[in-house]
Amino acid sequence: MGLTLLVSLTGCKEDAPPEAPPLSPARAVSAVPPVEPRSFLDACGATMAPASGRTIADEVPLTGDELPPRRPKDGDVSAHRIAVMEAVDTLRHRVSRDPRDPMLHRQLGEIYLYALGNRRSALAHLCRALDLSPLDVTARHALLAAWMAPGAELEMEVALRQSDRSLAWREALEYVRLLPGLAEHAAAERFERLLHMQSIVRLAGGLRRERTRSTVDLAGLLLSWADLSKDAPDLEIVVSVEAKHRGRMTELEKACEPDVIAGPGFRGRLLYHAGGAGAPTRIAALLTSHAAGIRLVVAAHQGPRNLILSGKPQKAGLALERFALAPDDLGVRELILAGMPGAKPVEKGP
């Protein structure tokens, strides 16, 4: 009986169990915390290249002269293809030797995306580059360019920051897709800038505004409010115009480039953005010349400080109807309430 049981148990063992996959080495936690939310990397799924702790010092990433152009020249397609494949072979060899170099992954991902059109391989390496170097803006823009392709809207939505998903990002995406002559990287940068513009307007919409009837020098008021010192945060000004005025804003849109960026906002609104120390003068000149009599909102943003002005531009200045200051600034408040000496009162709108 014991012999029979032993034989029957032995007969049940037909094949040996498969060998367990080898364990990959644990990845060291970076001392610098990622600034991007995990959702941006989660959009890549499981396509990221494997991690490894090996490094080398005798090899460096390809320089700009060694990388092939993104697009072949006329009549030079074969030579371009050969240069691309040689660059791919070189970078793949270096990545196999140094899998934790973010620049190698980014360069390889950009070649796959821009030169070969291999979106899946591009995502694998670009996500790996951003995972290893969260502050790499170039890798982020290349990833956005990959997700801007038609049919990748779901991946784009997952990749966006949680706060950006409630913005008019689809309108911004369609707007950027229709812009002529814009390279992939520049299109991704413009898309991200439009989302930033929308976020400034959304912040402005949450501030409580006070009523007033005064006309102010827009450029002078903005310059008085802004901190233009060397260490101050960047000054940004966004103008929001209702969609019903689109027909009257054509000349303003033509006059915007390259200093002022235009794009879509909430509920079909038009947005215009300018930054830097010269932004108040540029914005004031544009509105006075091309948007006189149109009710609009000017949102000035600088670090934690915000100034919101609602009214109609006129030749004499900006005819204010409402304003908001956060945090409150008594000096700027006095300028707003005092208005410009001899200026006409605000015209009563419909």
VEXVOGU-564866 format. One record per residue: residue in one letter; x, y, z of N, C-alpha, C, CB in turn. Coordinates in pm, whole numbers, plus 50000, padded with zeros to 5 digits. Glycine has a CB too. Example, Ala and Ser with C-alpha at 12.3 -4.5 7.8 and 13.67 -1.06 7.14 Angstrom:
BEGIN
A513194943150780512304955050780513204967050780511314955350905
S512854977550708513674989450714512905000350787514084994050572
// end
This chain:
BEGIN
M500844987950000500005000050000500875012550000499055000150122
G501855013050081502755024450086503495026349956503725022950199
L503885015349891504585016149763503665021549655505125002549724
T502415017049655501435021749555501205036649568500105014149569
L501075041549691500845055849712502025064249665500575058649859
L503255059249687504445066349645504515067149494505675059549700
V504165056249426504195056049279503165065749222503935041949227
S501965065849282500915074749231501275089449250499585071749300
L501915092749365502315106549386503405110749289502785108549529
T504315101549262505395104549167504855106549027506425093249166
G503835099048991503245100348858502535113448838502305089148834
C502055119848945501355132648932502285143948894500645135949061
K503555142648920504525153348892504995152148747505745152648991
E504215158648653504525157448512505655166848471503285160348429
D505525179848505506535189748466507045197148589505965199748362
A508285201448583508845209148694508255223248692510405209748687
P508005229148807507445242748810508405252648745507145247048955
P507835262948679508735272748614509595280148716507915282848532
E510785283448669511695290648759511195304748784513115290948700
A511315309048906510895322748941511825332848875510895324849096
P511255343948825512125354048760513085360048861511275365148696
P514265363348815515255369148909514775382548961516635370748841
L515085385049084514675397549147515585408849099514715396349302
S514955420149059515735431849017516185439349141514915441148922
P517335445449134517835452849251516915464349286519245458049225
A516785466649414515935477649461516525490849418515755477349614
R515625499849374516075512849327516205522449443515125518449222
A517335529249449517555538849557516615550649541519025543549558
V516095555449651515195566849651515995579549633514355567349780
S515565587849537516285600249511516145609749628515785606849382
A517215617149654517175626749764516295638649732518565631549797
V516115641649599515275652749557513885647349526515885660149433
P512845651449597511505646149570511005650849435510525650349681
P510315642249359509795646349229508805657749244509135634549157
V508865667049152507925678149155506675674949074508585690849102
E506735664948988505565661148910504725651148989505985655148773
P503405651548975502565641649040502775627948977501075645649032
R502515617649051502745604348999501865601248879502495594149107
S500725608048865499835605248753500535607748620498585613748762
F501485617048615502175619948491502965607748446503105632048507
L503605600948540504355588848505503445576748494505425586248609
D502335576748566501405565548557500825564148417500285567148658
A500765575248343500235574648208501085566048116500125588548150
C502325563548155503195555148074502915540348096504645558148105
G502175536948200501915522948230503175515948274501325515948110
A503395504248220504555496048259505625496348151504135481648286
T505715507348078506655507847965508005513548001506075515847854
M508205517448126509485523448162510595513048158509405529748301
A511775517448120512925508548112513315503948252514115515548043
P513885491948265514255487048398515355495448461514705472748390
A515315496048594516315503848667517535495348697515715509548797
S518645501848713519875494948748520795504848818520555488848623
G521635499948905522535508648978523885510448913522735503549115
R524115504248795525425504948732525625518448665525605493648631
T526795523848676527145536248608528525535048547527085548248706
I528805543348446530125543748386530515558248371530155536348249
A531815560848363532305574448353533045577048223533205577548469
D533265566548142534055568448020533205571347898534895556247994
E531865571647911530995574547799530085586047835530185562047759
V529775594247737528925605947759527815605747655529735619247751
P526705612847680525635613547580526115619847451524435621447635
L525385617347344525735623247216525595638347223524855617647104
T526475645247154526395659747149525425663947039527795666147127
G525155676947033524225681946933524695679046791524025696746950
D526015679346767526535676746633526405662146595527985681046624
E526385653146693526305638946663524875634246639526905631046776
L523885641346696522505637146681522005640246541521615643946785
P521245631246480520715633946345519585644146352520215620846278
P519325651346243518195660746243516875653246257518195669146115
R515865660246308514575653646329513875650346198513675662546413
R514125658246094513465656045966514535655545856512415667345936
P514405646345760515385645745651515225657445557515255632545574
K516345661145496516305671545394515825665645262517705678145377
D515415674045172514915669545042515995661644969514445681444956
G515635649644923516555641344848517625634644931517205649444745
D517495634845062518515629245150517895619845252519295640445221
V516845612745211516105604245305516955592345348514805599345241
S517665585945254518445574045288519565577345385519015567645161
A520285588145357521365592045447520835595645585522155603845389
H519675602045589519075605345718518695592745794517835614245698
R518125582845725517735570245790518955563245848517025561145691
I520045563045773521275556645822521795563945946522355556445711
A521795577345942522275584946057521405582546180522305599946024
V520095581446158519185578846270519465565246332517715579646224
M519585554946250519795541546303521155540346371519665531146192
E522165547246318523465547046385523365553646522524525554246300
A522635564746531522465571346660521685562546756521755584746643
V520665555446707519895546446792520775535246844518695540546714
D521585529346758522465518446802523455523446908523245512546680
T524025535346885524985540646982524335543147117525605553646929
L523145549447115522475552647240521975540047311521315562147214
R521485530347237521025517947301522185510847368520375508647197
H523355511147305524525505047369524875512347498525735505147273
R524845525547494525185533147614524125531447723525345547947579
V522855530547685521805528147784521975514547849520415529347720
S522395504447772522615491147831523755491347932522905480847721
R524715500447911525815501648004525485510648123527035506947933
D524615520448100524285530248204522785533048204525085543448182
P521975523848254520515525248245519945536548329519855512548286
R520715542548417520185552848505520585567048463520655550248646
D521045568648340521395581848289520155587748222522605581248189
P519535598148279518295603448221518495609948085517695613548315
M519695615848059519915622347931519965612247817521195630347934
L520545600447843520555590047741519145585747705521375578047788
H518325583447807516935579547782516175590447708516225576247914
R516415603047747515685613947680516095615047533515945627347752
Q517405614147505517845615147366517315603647282519355615547359
L517335591847339516825580247265515315581447243517145567147339
G514605586147346513155587947332512805598347228512545591747464
E513565609347222513295619747123513535614646981514165632047150
I514565606346962514815600746828513665591446789516165593046825
Y513235582946882512105574046851510855581946817511825564646970
L510635593046888509405600646870509445609246744509145609546991
Y510505617446730510535627346625511075622046493511355639046669
A512065613046498512705608346375512115595346322514185606546398
L511685586346413511195573346369509685571846385511885562546446
G509065580546464507615579446483507195567246563506935579246351
N508125561446639507825549746722507375554746859509075540146735
R506075556846874505545563246994505725554647118504085566546975
R505545541647105505625532747222507045532447278505175518447184
S508035530847192509425530947240509805544647294510385526847127
A509285555147231509575568647279509035570647420508995579047185
L507805566247444507225567747577508015560247682505775562947578
A508495548347647509255540347744510485548047792509685527047681
H511235553747700512475560447739512215574447796513415561447619
L511245581647744510965594947797510415594247939509975602247706
C509555584547964509055582848101510175578948196507955572148105
R511075570648147512215566848230513085579048260513055555848161
A513285587648160514085599648179513455608848283514265607148047
L512145610648276511485619348372511445613048511510075622648326
D511365599948517511365593148646512715594748715511035578248628
L513795594548636515135596248693515475610748719516165590148600
S514885619848641515175634148655513865641948646516185638948546
P513125643248758511805649648755511825664248711511185648648889
L512975670948718513045685048680513405686948533514055692148767
D513485676248456513865677248315512675682348233514355663448261
V512665695248205511555701448132511505696347988511675716748133
T512665693647928512695688847790512015675347778514125688047740
A512255666447873511605653347870510115654647889512185644147978
R509705663647976508265665647998507575670647871508025675648113
H508195680147804507595685347681507565674747572508355697647632
A508595666347565508585655547466507475645647496509945648347465
L507235642847623506125634047660504785640347623506155630947809
L504635653147651503395659947613503195659447462503405674647662
A504275661047388504165660347242503685646547197505515663447176
A504145635947265503695622447230502215620647261504505612047305
W501755626447371500345624947409499435634647336500195626847558
M499985644147262499165653447186498695647547054499935666047160
A499165635647019498765629346895497275625746900499615616846868
P496555626846789495135622946787494965608446831494545624846646
G493985606146915493725592846969494365590247103494195582746874
A495195599647152495865597847280495265606647388497355600747266
E494005611047370493395620247465493255614247605492035624447415
L492935601347612492785594947744494125594547818492215580647730
E495185591447747496505591447809496895605647852497555585647714
M496545615447770496845629347804496125633347932496455638647689
E494865629447945494105633148064494715627048190492655628748050
V495175614648180495805608148294497125615048327496035593248266
A497825619648223499155625448243499095639248308499885626348111
L497985646448289497895659948343497855659948494496665667048288
R498285670948552498125672748695496645672448730498785686048742
Q496345668148851494935667048890494235680648882494825661249033
S494935691448918494325704648913494105709448770495185714648988
D494855704048674494715708248535493575701148463496005705848462
R493105690048517492065682448448490725689648446491905668848512
S490545699048538489305706848540489405719348453488955710648682
L490545721548390490715732948300490165729448161492205737048291
A490125739348075489655737247938490815731847854489095750447875
W491355720247894492545714947831492255709347692493155704347918
R491045704147670490725698947537490675710247434489395691447540
E490105721647474490075733247385491495738047354489245744647447
A492345738147458493745742047438494465732347345494475742747572
L494175719447360494815709247277494425710947130494435695147325
E493135712947104492685714746966493255727546906491155714946959
Y493345737846988493895750646941495345748946898493785761547050
V496135742046978497555740246947497725731346824498305734147068
R496865721246810496965712446694496765719946563495955701346704
L495975730546566495665737946444496655749146415494285743746455
L497595751646506498575762146482499525757946371499365765346612
P499705766146268500555762046155502035763646187500215770246031
G502825754546131504285755746138504875754846276504685768546079
L504205747846368504705746846505505305732846525503565749546609
A506585732246561507245719346583506655712346704508755721246601
E506915699146715506305691346821506645696546959506715676846809
H507925699246982508355703947113507765717647144509895704547121
A507735726447045507145739747064505645738747088507425748646942
A504985729347023503545727447045503265722847187502975717346945
A504095713847239503915709247377504145720447476504855697647407
E505145728747449505425740147536504265750047533506725746947494
R503695752547414502565761747403501335756047476502235764347255
F501105743147464499965736947533500085738647683499875722047497
E501295736247738501485737747881501325752347923502865732547923
R501765761647839501615775847870500125779747872502375784447767
L499335774347781497905777247781497225772247908497235771047658
L497605760447955497045755448080497425764548196497535741048108
H498645769748194499075778948300498275791848294500585781948288
M498005796848176497175808748161495785806448217497095812848013
Q495205795048187493875791848237493855790848389493375778848176
S494935785448447494985784248593495045797948659496185775948635
I495735807648597495785821248652494395827548649496775829948573
V493665825648538492315831248528491375824548627491775829648385
R491545811548648490705804548746490955809848886490955789348741
L492215812448918492545818349048491925832249062494065819049068
A491965839948954491375853348958489865852748978491695860848829
G489235842648920487775841548935487335838549076487265830748844
G488225833349159487855830249297488075841649394488625818449343
L488615852849347488855864249435487635873449438490105872149390
R487315878449554486165887349570486545901349521485695887849719
R485715906749433486015919649371485145930749430485815918949220
E485705942549432485005954449480484605963149362485895962449580
R483475970049376483005978849270483695992349278481475980649278
T483895998249163484486011749157484086018249026486056011149170
R484216031249019483956038848896485096048848878482546046048901
S486206043948827487366052448808488096048148682488316051948931
T488866057148626489686054248509491156055448549489336063948390
V491916045148519493306044448565494236042648446493496033048666
D495466046648467496536043848371496956029348393497766053848388
L496586020548299496796006148319498266002848337496225998348202
A499116007648248500546004548259501136010048388501306010248138
G500786022448423501306028348546500846021048670500916042648555
L499576016848671499046009548786499735996048802497536007548772
L499895988848692500545975748698501995976948742500465968748563
L502685987248693504075989248733504185993148880504725999848646
S503216000748930503216004449072502945992349161502176015249099
W502115983149114501775971349193502885960749188500465965349143
A503505958949071504455947949052505765950549127504735945948903
D506405939749165507745940049224508725935749116507845930849350
L509475945149063510385942348952511825941348996510255953048847
S512035938349124513405936449173514005923649115513425936049327
K515305922349130516015911249068515565897749122517495912849088
D515305896749251514965883949313513455881649322515555883249452
A512645890549265511185889249273510705878149179510495902649239
P509575871849210509005861749118508645868048983507745855249179
D508515859648883508185864448749506805870948749508235852948647
L506705882148680505435889148663504715883548541505645904548649
E503455879948558502645874748448501315882248445502415859348463
I500875885548324499615892548305498795884848203499845907348259
V497565881448238496645874348149495405882748130496285860248205
V495025884948006493805892347972492765882247925494075903147862
S491555882847981490465873747947489335881747882489955866148073
V488945877347762487905884247684486805874247653488485890347553
E485545878447666484415869647637484405865747490483095876447676
A483855853747464483865848347328483065856847230483315834247328
K482055864047278481215871947187481995883347120480015877647264
H483155886547173483975897247115485035891847021484625905247225
R484945879146983485985873046899486185880746769485635858546869
G485095884946707485205891946581485965905046592483855894646526
R485905911446706486575924346725488015922646774485795932846824
M488395910346806489725908046860490715903046756489655898246974
T490305902846630491185897546525492485905346516490475897846391
E492375918646516493575926846505494505925046625493195941446490
L493915922946744494735920846863495505907846851493865920746989
E494855897246801495545884346786496695885546686494555873546741
K496515893146580497585894846483498755902646542497075902046359
A498455911946633499495920346691500205913846808498915933346734
C499745902146852500265896046975501665890246958499325885347022
E501895882746853503155875446841504305885046819503075865246728
P505505882246873505815870746958505775873947106507175865346923
D505485886347143505575890347283504395885747366505695905247293
V503225884547305502015880847378501455868147317500955892247374
I501115858447402500605845547357499095845447371501235833847438
A498385840847268496935840047269496495825447275496335846947145
G495275823047327494755809547334493365809347393495665800747415
P492735797447396491365796147448491335794847600490685784147385
G490215799247658490005797947802488675791347831490065811547870
F488115793847948486835787947987485695793947905486585790048137
R484715785547872483485789847806483755798147680482625797847902
G484745793847604485025800447479485735813747490483795802247407
R486175817647609486865830447624488215830147553487055833847773
L488715841947521490025843447462490995848447568489985853047341
L492185842747572493195846547670494425851947599493575834547759
Y495045862047662496275868047610497245869247727496005881947543
H498465864447707499445863447814500725870747777499755848847846
A501265878247875502565884547860503285883647994502435899447813
G504585882747991505365881548114506605890148111505745867148139
G507185892348230508415899948240508175914448275509165899048112
A509275921748289509185935748331508465944448229510565941248356
G508525940748099507875948847997506435945247971508625947547871
A505885935448045504515931048020503475942048041504195919348109
P503545950248149502525960648167502435970248049502805968548292
T503555974547997503565983947885503015977347759504975989147859
R503435964847731502965957847612501465955647616503675944447596
I500965950747730499535947947743498725960747731499245941047876
A499145971147799498405983747795498355989247654499035993947889
A499445988747580499475993847443498565985847351500895993747388
L498575972447366497725964047282496245966547308498055949447306
L495865967347436494455969147468493965982947425494225967247618
T494765993047443494366006447402494196007347251495396016747449
S495046000447176495026001547030493985992446965496395998246974
H493755980547023492955970446953491745965447031493815958946919
A491545969747155490415964447233489635975547302490925954547337
A489645987647246488935998847308487435996147312489226012047232
G486835998447428485405996647445484945982547469484716001747326
I485845972847477485485958847501485675955547648486335949247412
R484635950247711484735946647853485625934247866483325944047914
L486615935047953487565924147971488095923948113488715925347871
V488885913748143489495912048276490995911148259488935899248348
V491715918848337493185918448339493605912348473493805932848320
A494265900848467494715893748587496235894248592494215878948589
A496785901448690498235902148711498605892448824498705916848745
H499595884248798499975873648894501485874148914499525859348843
Q501905874149041503335874349075503525867149207503895888949082
G503955854549199504115846749322502795845349395505155853149414
P502715849249524501455848349598500565860749580501735846349745
R500985870449500500255883049486499425883049358501225894849487
N498205889049369497315889549255496595903049251496295877949261
L496435908249130495695920649107494735918048992496655932649077
I493435920149015492405917548916491715930748882491385907048966
L491625933848753490975946048706489935942448601492015956148649
S488695946848621487625944248525487125957648471486465936248591
G487045959048339486575971548282486775971948133487275983148346
K486755984248078486885986347934488075995447904485585992447876
P488955991047816490065999847775489536011847695491115991947691
Q490116023347720489806035547646491116042347610488886045047729
K491036052447525492246059647489492866066447609491956069747380
A491996070847703492496077747822493016068247928491406086347881
G492726055347918493146045748019492156034348028493296052448155
L492166027148139491256016048162490106020748251491996003948226
A488876020348198487696024248274487296012548363486516028448179
L487586013548493487386002448585485936001348631488296004148706
E485505988848648484195985848705484345978048836483345978048606
R485325968948839485595961148959487085958548969484795947648958
F487535955749092488955952249111489075943449234489835965049125
A490205936449244490495927849360491995928149384489985913149337
L492375928449511493765928149553493975916849652494185941649615
A494975908649628495265897749721496785895649724494515884549681
P497445898549838496875904849959496635919749936497825902850080
D495925925850028495545939850012496795948750012494575944150124
D496745959149930497845968749919497225982749924498675966549786
L497445989650036496786002550055497236012749952497076007850195
G498506012649916498996022249818498346020249682500486021149806
V498256007649636497626004749508496126007449515497885990049466
R495506004449627494086007149644493786022049629493606002149782
E494636030349688494436044849676494566049449531495446052349763
L495516043849456495656047249315494406043449236496886040349257
I493846031849266492656027249194491466036249225492336012749230
L491236038949352490066046749392490196061349349489856045949543
A491416066649348491606080549308491446082349158492976085549352
G491866072349080491736073348936492686083648878490326076748898
M492466087048752493286096848682492606110348684493566092448536
P493306120748721492696134248723492156138048586493716144748771
G490906142548583490286146948459489796135948370491236155048385
A489886123048413489426111948328487906111148329490036098548377
K487356106148220485906104748210485436093248299485476102448063
P484216094048355483706082948435483426070548349482436087148507
V483256059648417483016046948347481666047548278483066034948446
E481656043548149480386043148076479566031248122480626042447924
K478286033648138477386023048184477166013248072476036028948233
G477496000648097477385990447995475955985147983478325979148025
P475715976747886474385971147867474015961447977474295964147733
// end
